[in-house]
Amino acid sequence: MGINKDQVEGRVKEAAGKVQESAGKAVGSGTQQAKGMAKKVGGAAQAAYGDVKEDINEQAKDSHKEAKDSHKDDRHEHG
């Protein structure tokens, strides 16, 4: 299974959001805490999108390989 840009960027944003949220809590800044939470949620969503995209690509590759193998078997049976 590969890794795509959305998975990487999403997880980086999620981690940065966690740090920002924790820093906001530490200094008592509700604004920074909220911004960090929003970044964390947005990053998690982007990573999830990347995961789904990667799963679809893997399934498409598997289906293509199965179809190709099936076609090859058909030629041997009829050849």
DRENMI-89197 format. One record per residue: residue in three letters; x, y, z of N, C-alpha, C in turn. Coordinates in steps of 0.02 Angstrom, whole numbers, plus 50000, padded with zeros to 5 digits. Example, Ala and Ser with C-alpha at 12.3 -4.5 7.8 and 13.67 -1.06 7.14 Angstrom:
! residues 2
ala506604971650390506154977550390506604983550390/ser506424988850354506844994750357506455000250394/
This chain:
! residues 79
met500434994150000500005000050000500445006250000/gly500315010749955500705016849950500445022349995/ile500775027849991500575033750030500505039449980/asn499955043249987499855048849941499915055449977/lys499925060749939500035067549964499525069450018/asp498895067750008498385069650056498485066150123/gln498705059950121498835056350184499385059850223/val499925061550189500495064650222500315071650248/glu500055075750203499885082650223499365082750279/gly498875078350274498355078050324498625076250393/arg499065071450395499345069350459499805074650488/val500165078150445500595083650468500155089250497/lys499625091050462499165096250488498835094050553/glu498665087750557498345085150617498825085750677/ala499445083750666499955084250719500085091450739/ala500135095850689500245102950704499655105850743/gly499055103750725498465106050761498465103850833/lys498675097650845498725095150914499205099350955/val499775100850925500275104950959499995111950974/gln499685114950924499395121650932498845121650985/glu498435116450984497895115951033498185115251104/ser498695111051112499015110151177499345116551200/ala499675120051154500005126351172499475131551193/gly498925131751158498385136351176498115134851246/lys498035128451263497815126551330498325128751382/ala498975127551366499515129051414499545136551431/val499435140751381499495148051394498815151251407/gly498285147151406497625149851421497315153751364/ser497505152151302497245155751244496715151451210/gly496095153251222495545149651190495565150151115/thr495805155851090495845156851017496335151950986/gln496935151451015497435146750988497205139550997/gln496865138251052496615131551063496095129751009/ala495655134350994495135133150943495455132450874/lys495945136750859496285136250794496635129550787/gly496945127250841497295120850840496805115150830/met496225115550864495725110350857495465110150785/ala495345115950756495105116250687495625113350639/lys496255115050650496785112350607496835104850615/lys496775102450676496805095250690496245091550654/val495635094150659495065091050627495125091250551/gly495345096850524495445097550452495975092750427/gly496515092050465497045087450447496815080250448/ala496425078550499496155071650505495705070150445/ala495295075050426494845074050369495245073150304/gln495765077150295496175076550235496535069750234/ala496785067550291497115061050295496625055450279/ala496015055950305495495050850292495335050650218/tyr495285056550187495165056950114495735053450077/gly496345054750098496925051550067496905044050075/asp496685041750134496635034550146496125031350098/val495555034550091495035031950046495285031949974/lys495605037349954495875037849886496375032249873/glu496805030849922497305025649915496965018749911/asp496455017649952496095011249950495775010149881/ile495475015449853495165014949787495685013349734/asn496255016649738496795015249690497035008049695/glu497105005549756497324998649766496814993749738/gln496164995049752495644990749726495624990749649/ala495734996549621495734997049547496324993149519/lys496904993549551497484989749527497344982249532/asp497054980149589496894973049598496404970649545/ser495884974649533495374972749484495674972249414/his496104976949398496434976949332496874970649325/lys497234969049378497674963149376497244956849369/glu496704956349407496264950549402495964949849332/ala495754955349303495474955149236495994953049185/lys496594955649193497144953849147497314946449153/asp497354943949216497494936849226496944932449198/ser496324934549207495754930749182495774930449106/his495934935949075495984936149002496534931548978/lys497094931449014497654927148996497434919849002/asp497064918049055496824911249063496354909249007/asp495914913848986495454912548931495824910848867/arg496364914348854496754913048793497054906148794/his497294903948853497594897248858497074891748849/glu496474892948874495944887848868495704887248796/his495694892848760495434892748692495964892348638/gly496594892348660497134892748611497424886448589/
